[in-house]
């Protein structure tokens, strides 16, 4: 009916969609806080659409285990920095800050000294299914 109306430029059927499913992480049952903070809803809302650029989130904490299996594919990499050459390639005042900067140890390796930062980063941006 609408498609034949001269006042309607375009019309299409409204498709049924669902919000998805919980992540398949085997440790999901241990993450009691996820339900409280609404993480599942955020993961569903932000996941899967490659036309939307992923946000860059900075976590100021004890560092990050950037080689963690749930984080390694999620890590930001500074495109202006060359790892391990002891030069501030991008001129931002921080040497070798490929994944950020460790302000506590004053170096370009923000590897987690405690574990808390990795936990927080994983809550925010661990790889999904």
C-alpha positions, 0 to 999 in steps of 0.5 A: 500500500505505501509502496504505491503511494505517490507521496512515499519515496521509499518503503520496506518491510520492518524485519524482526531482530533480536538482541543476541546472546550472552558471550560464550566465555567459559569463565562467564559464571565467575563474572558476577558484576557483569549483570550488575553493570549492564555489560551484556547489553553494552556488548550486544549494542556495540558488537558485530557492526563493522561499519561503526568504528570501535571506540578507543577507551583509555584505562588508567589503572595498574597497567594491562596484560596486552598479550592476554588472549581476550585482549590481544586483538582488542589492543590499540597500537600507536601507529606513530611509534616503533616498538623497542627502538628507544626513540620517541618516534611520534614526538609526543614525549613518550618513548616506545609507547606502542600500547600506552605509557606506564606513568608509575614506572615511567616507561613505554611498557604498560604491562600490568604489575598487579592484575587489576588494570587487566581485569578492568580492561577486560570488563570494558573491552574483552574480545567477544564470541 
